[in-house]
Amino acid sequence: MTWMAWRLQRSVYFFFVAVSAVLVALTVSNGFNVGALRLQWRGAPCHGGDGFAVKYQSYCQTLSSEYSRALSSGPFFHWVALLPVVLLGLFLGANLVAGELDRHSARVAWTQSITRRRWFATKVAVSVASLVALALPLAVTASWWIGATNYTARVEPNGFIYAGWMPIVVGLFSFAVATFAGALLRRPGWALAVALALTLSAGWALQSQVATSLVSLHRVTMRTKTVTKEGITVAAPVTIIPDSAWVVFNGLEPRNWAGAVPNWPEELKWIRETNHCPTPSKAGTGAYPRCLASYHLSEVSLYVANSEYWALQLREGALYLFAAALLLAAALALVRRSRV
């Protein structure tokens, strides 16, 4: 039974393995290239653009352009783990039940000595093992690439779901969604389309609406100082948020605010109340905070620290796995009750 399940999907799996091998090779090459250019740009004599001698202007401008061009490939490479794993999960799931029903091959297995539960469990086990085997090297490569290129903070949405163990659990979730959709709809094409839409929706909801409630948010009150140079006065920040953090909110909130991240209607109300407050560059650094204080408001930033990365990975990943388990259990129930 296990051999039959493998034979049905091995050609598709080998195709994904070949594509993934090419992606890994390209990603490693790009990571070393971008990392080397970054070290040159941040080192002497350019110092990341933070002051260099005039004689190095041409060299530093050229190096900056090369580094920017290399880094612009980021939107492609950060998908290197998530996209192949999710696509394979969707394809395997859509064909696990719906494909068999569509080809009328499930009846052959079910009328033999194999029970429906064993048939389903064997096919799921083979698919999950194949998916994890493909995802592991891709997830490791994507995690290394984000660190080597400094493309984004790893805890930010642009890096978080594409690395760590998230590509693995999202791939398993997409497989479970497609399996359930296939058992319900009994058409591989429709199951694939529905599963894709549900996977995208769930990913957006978890990352934008749920993730920030899974770990503690760090709250800092924003302070500025006025800096005047050559007759121009600007407000410069005094409070510095780590570059490795994920800033989820910048704005006003009441003092001793105990709620979650303020929503837009609340924020808009406070902005209108303080519309007449003088800006720091016009009235000095003290006038603006005093004006906010008269409304019992503070200007704050809320962020997820880099130290929360693995806690967030484990908790958000656990939600994906729990949902996947429920969907597979529901798919099994549909298979056992099917009249085919």
C-alpha positions as CSV (number, residue, x, y, z in Angstrom):
1,M,0.0,0.0,0.0
2,T,2.8,2.4,0.9
3,W,4.6,1.6,-2.4
4,M,1.5,2.2,-4.4
5,A,1.0,5.6,-2.7
6,W,4.6,6.5,-3.4
7,R,4.3,5.4,-7.1
8,L,1.3,7.7,-7.7
9,Q,3.2,10.8,-6.6
10,R,6.9,10.1,-7.2
11,S,7.1,11.8,-10.6
12,V,5.6,15.0,-9.2
13,Y,7.9,14.8,-6.2
14,F,11.0,14.4,-8.3
15,F,10.1,17.4,-10.3
16,F,9.8,19.5,-7.2
17,V,13.1,18.1,-5.9
18,A,14.8,19.1,-9.2
19,V,13.4,22.6,-9.0
20,S,14.3,22.9,-5.3
21,A,17.9,21.9,-6.0
22,V,18.2,24.7,-8.6
23,L,16.6,27.2,-6.1
24,V,19.0,26.1,-3.3
25,A,22.0,26.6,-5.6
26,L,20.9,30.0,-6.8
27,T,20.0,31.1,-3.2
28,V,23.4,30.1,-1.8
29,S,25.2,31.8,-4.6
30,N,23.2,35.0,-4.2
31,G,23.6,34.9,-0.4
32,F,27.4,34.8,-0.6
33,N,27.4,37.5,-3.3
34,V,25.1,39.9,-1.3
35,G,26.9,39.2,1.9
36,A,30.3,40.0,0.4
37,L,29.1,43.2,-1.1
38,R,27.5,44.2,2.2
39,L,30.7,43.7,4.1
40,Q,32.6,45.8,1.6
41,W,30.0,48.5,1.7
42,R,29.9,48.7,5.5
43,G,33.6,48.4,5.9
44,A,36.4,50.8,5.1
45,P,36.6,53.1,3.2
46,C,32.8,53.5,2.6
47,H,31.5,52.7,6.1
48,G,28.0,52.2,4.7
49,G,27.8,55.7,3.4
50,D,28.3,57.2,6.8
51,G,31.1,59.5,5.8
52,F,34.0,58.8,3.5
53,A,36.8,60.7,1.9
54,V,36.2,62.5,-1.4
55,K,38.8,60.4,-3.2
56,Y,36.7,57.3,-2.6
57,Q,33.4,58.9,-3.9
58,S,33.5,57.1,-7.2
59,Y,34.4,53.8,-5.7
60,C,31.8,54.0,-3.0
61,Q,29.0,55.1,-5.3
62,T,29.8,52.2,-7.6
63,L,29.9,49.7,-4.7
64,S,26.6,51.1,-3.4
65,S,24.9,50.6,-6.7
66,E,26.2,47.0,-7.0
67,Y,25.0,46.2,-3.5
68,S,21.6,47.8,-4.1
69,R,21.2,45.8,-7.3
70,A,22.2,42.5,-5.6
71,L,19.8,43.2,-2.7
72,S,16.9,44.0,-5.1
73,S,16.7,40.2,-5.8
74,G,15.4,39.7,-2.3
75,P,11.7,39.7,-3.3
76,F,12.4,36.6,-5.3
77,F,14.8,34.7,-3.0
78,H,12.7,35.1,0.2
79,W,10.1,32.8,-1.5
80,V,12.6,30.0,-2.1
81,A,11.3,27.8,0.7
82,L,7.6,28.7,1.2
83,L,6.4,28.7,-2.4
84,P,7.6,25.2,-3.5
85,V,6.5,23.6,-0.3
86,V,3.0,25.2,-0.3
87,L,2.5,24.3,-4.0
88,L,3.6,20.7,-3.4
89,G,1.3,20.5,-0.4
90,L,-1.6,21.8,-2.4
91,F,-1.0,19.4,-5.2
92,L,-0.6,16.3,-3.0
93,G,-3.6,17.2,-0.9
94,A,-5.9,17.9,-3.9
95,N,-5.0,14.5,-5.4
96,L,-5.0,12.4,-2.3
97,V,-8.7,11.9,-2.1
98,A,-10.3,13.9,-5.0
99,G,-7.8,12.5,-7.5
100,E,-8.6,8.9,-6.5
101,L,-12.3,9.5,-6.6
102,D,-12.1,11.3,-9.9
103,R,-10.2,8.3,-11.4
104,H,-12.5,5.8,-9.7
105,S,-9.4,4.1,-8.3
106,A,-10.4,4.5,-4.7
107,R,-13.2,1.9,-5.1
108,V,-10.6,-0.8,-6.1
109,A,-8.7,-0.2,-2.8
110,W,-11.8,0.0,-0.6
111,T,-13.3,-3.2,-1.9
112,Q,-10.1,-5.2,-1.1
113,S,-8.9,-6.1,2.4
114,I,-7.6,-2.5,3.0
115,T,-9.8,-0.4,5.3
116,R,-10.5,3.2,4.4
117,R,-8.8,4.4,7.5
118,R,-5.6,2.5,6.7
119,W,-5.8,3.6,3.0
120,F,-6.1,7.2,4.1
121,A,-3.5,7.1,6.8
122,T,-0.9,5.5,4.5
123,K,-1.4,8.1,1.8
124,V,-1.2,10.9,4.3
125,A,2.0,9.5,5.9
126,V,3.7,9.1,2.5
127,S,2.7,12.6,1.5
128,V,3.7,14.2,4.8
129,A,7.1,12.5,4.8
130,S,7.7,13.6,1.2
131,L,6.7,17.2,2.0
132,V,8.9,17.4,5.1
133,A,11.9,15.9,3.3
134,L,11.6,18.6,0.6
135,A,10.9,21.4,3.0
136,L,13.8,20.9,5.5
137,P,16.7,21.9,3.2
138,L,14.7,24.7,1.7
139,A,13.8,26.1,5.1
140,V,17.4,25.9,6.3
141,T,18.6,27.7,3.1
142,A,16.0,30.5,3.4
143,S,16.9,31.0,7.0
144,W,20.6,31.2,6.2
145,W,20.0,33.6,3.2
146,I,18.0,36.1,5.4
147,G,20.8,36.2,7.9
148,A,23.6,36.4,5.3
149,T,22.1,39.2,3.2
150,N,20.4,41.1,6.1
151,Y,17.5,41.5,3.7
152,T,15.1,42.1,6.5
153,A,14.7,41.5,10.2
154,R,13.9,37.8,10.6
155,V,11.0,38.6,13.0
156,E,9.3,40.9,10.5
157,P,6.6,39.5,8.3
158,N,8.9,39.8,5.2
159,G,11.3,37.3,6.8
160,F,9.3,35.5,9.4
161,I,7.0,33.2,7.5
162,Y,9.6,32.4,4.8
163,A,12.2,30.9,7.2
164,G,12.6,28.9,10.4
165,W,10.1,26.0,10.5
166,M,7.2,28.1,9.1
167,P,7.6,26.9,5.5
168,I,7.2,23.3,6.8
169,V,4.1,23.9,8.9
170,V,2.5,26.2,6.3
171,G,3.1,23.5,3.7
172,L,1.5,20.8,6.0
173,F,-1.4,23.2,6.5
174,S,-1.9,23.7,2.8
175,F,-1.8,19.9,2.3
176,A,-4.4,19.4,5.0
177,V,-6.7,22.2,3.5
178,A,-6.4,20.7,0.0
179,T,-7.1,17.1,1.4
180,F,-10.2,18.3,3.2
181,A,-11.4,20.3,0.1
182,G,-10.8,17.3,-2.1
183,A,-12.8,15.0,0.2
184,L,-15.6,17.5,0.3
185,L,-15.7,18.6,-3.4
186,R,-14.4,15.4,-5.0
187,R,-12.8,17.4,-7.9
188,P,-9.0,18.0,-7.9
189,G,-9.2,21.2,-9.8
190,W,-11.8,22.8,-7.6
191,A,-10.1,21.5,-4.4
192,L,-6.8,23.0,-5.5
193,A,-8.4,26.4,-6.2
194,V,-10.4,26.5,-2.9
195,A,-7.4,25.3,-0.9
196,L,-5.1,28.0,-2.4
197,A,-7.6,30.7,-1.5
198,L,-8.0,29.4,2.0
199,T,-4.3,29.0,2.6
200,L,-3.6,32.6,1.5
201,S,-6.5,33.9,3.7
202,A,-5.3,32.0,6.7
203,G,-1.7,33.1,6.3
204,W,-2.8,36.8,6.1
205,A,-5.1,36.5,9.1
206,L,-2.5,34.8,11.3
207,Q,0.3,37.1,10.4
208,S,-1.6,40.4,10.5
209,Q,-4.3,39.8,13.1
210,V,-3.1,37.0,15.4
211,A,0.7,37.0,15.5
212,T,1.1,40.1,17.6
213,S,-1.0,38.6,20.4
214,L,1.1,35.5,20.7
215,V,4.1,37.2,22.3
216,S,4.7,40.2,24.5
217,L,4.9,43.5,22.8
218,H,7.6,46.0,23.9
219,R,6.3,49.5,24.4
220,V,8.5,52.6,24.2
221,T,7.5,56.2,24.6
222,M,8.9,58.2,21.6
223,R,11.0,61.2,22.4
224,T,12.7,63.7,20.1
225,K,15.2,66.5,20.2
226,T,15.5,69.5,18.0
227,V,18.6,69.8,15.9
228,T,19.5,73.0,14.0
229,K,22.0,73.1,11.2
230,E,22.6,75.9,8.8
231,G,19.4,77.6,9.8
232,I,17.2,74.5,9.4
233,T,15.6,72.9,12.5
234,V,14.4,69.4,12.5
235,A,13.2,66.9,15.1
236,A,15.5,63.9,15.6
237,P,14.5,60.8,17.5
238,V,16.1,60.1,20.9
239,T,14.4,56.7,21.4
240,I,15.9,54.1,19.2
241,I,14.1,50.9,18.3
242,P,16.4,48.0,17.4
243,D,16.9,47.3,13.7
244,S,16.1,43.7,14.3
245,A,12.7,44.4,15.8
246,W,9.3,44.2,14.1
247,V,7.5,47.5,14.7
248,V,3.8,46.9,14.7
249,F,2.5,50.3,15.8
250,N,3.7,53.9,15.8
251,G,1.3,56.5,17.1
252,L,-0.8,57.9,19.9
253,E,-2.3,56.0,22.8
254,P,-3.7,57.0,26.3
255,R,-1.2,56.8,29.2
256,N,-1.4,53.5,31.1
257,W,-3.1,52.0,28.1
258,A,-3.7,48.3,28.9
259,G,-5.4,47.3,25.7
260,A,-4.1,45.7,22.5
261,V,-2.7,47.7,19.5
262,P,-5.1,50.7,19.0
263,N,-7.4,50.4,16.0
264,W,-7.7,53.1,13.4
265,P,-10.9,54.7,14.6
266,E,-9.4,55.1,18.1
267,E,-6.2,56.5,16.6
268,L,-8.0,58.9,14.3
269,K,-9.9,60.3,17.3
270,W,-6.7,61.0,19.2
271,I,-5.0,62.5,16.2
272,R,-7.9,65.0,15.7
273,E,-7.8,65.9,19.4
274,T,-4.1,66.8,19.2
275,N,-4.1,68.4,15.8
276,H,-3.3,71.8,17.1
277,C,-0.3,70.7,19.2
278,P,2.9,72.4,18.0
279,T,5.5,70.3,16.3
280,P,8.9,69.9,18.1
281,S,10.8,71.7,15.4
282,K,8.6,74.8,15.9
283,A,8.2,75.0,19.7
284,G,11.0,72.9,21.1
285,T,11.1,69.4,22.4
286,G,9.1,70.1,25.6
287,A,6.0,71.7,24.1
288,Y,4.7,68.8,22.1
289,P,4.9,66.2,24.9
290,R,3.2,68.7,27.3
291,C,0.4,69.2,24.8
292,L,-0.1,65.4,24.5
293,A,0.0,65.1,28.3
294,S,-2.9,67.6,28.6
295,Y,-5.0,65.0,26.7
296,H,-3.5,62.1,28.7
297,L,-1.8,60.8,25.6
298,S,1.7,59.6,24.7
299,E,3.4,59.0,21.4
300,V,4.6,55.3,21.5
301,S,6.0,52.5,19.4
302,L,5.1,48.9,19.9
303,Y,7.4,46.2,18.6
304,V,8.1,42.5,18.7
305,A,11.8,42.0,19.8
306,N,14.1,39.7,17.9
307,S,14.4,37.6,21.1
308,E,10.8,36.6,20.6
309,Y,11.5,35.0,17.2
310,W,11.5,31.3,18.2
311,A,8.7,31.7,20.7
312,L,6.6,33.2,17.9
313,Q,7.7,30.6,15.4
314,L,6.6,27.8,17.8
315,R,3.3,29.3,18.8
316,E,2.2,30.3,15.3
317,G,3.4,27.1,13.9
318,A,1.5,25.1,16.6
319,L,-1.7,26.9,15.4
320,Y,-1.0,25.8,11.8
321,L,-0.4,22.2,12.9
322,F,-3.5,22.1,15.1
323,A,-5.6,23.3,12.3
324,A,-4.0,20.8,9.9
325,A,-4.8,17.9,12.3
326,L,-8.4,19.0,12.6
327,L,-8.8,19.2,8.8
328,L,-7.2,15.8,8.2
329,A,-9.5,14.3,10.8
330,A,-12.5,15.9,9.1
331,A,-11.3,14.6,5.7
332,L,-11.0,11.0,7.2
333,A,-14.5,11.3,8.5
334,L,-15.7,12.2,5.0
335,V,-13.8,9.4,3.4
336,R,-15.2,6.8,5.9
337,R,-18.8,8.0,5.2
338,S,-18.4,8.2,1.5
339,R,-20.7,6.0,-0.5
340,V,-18.3,5.6,-3.4
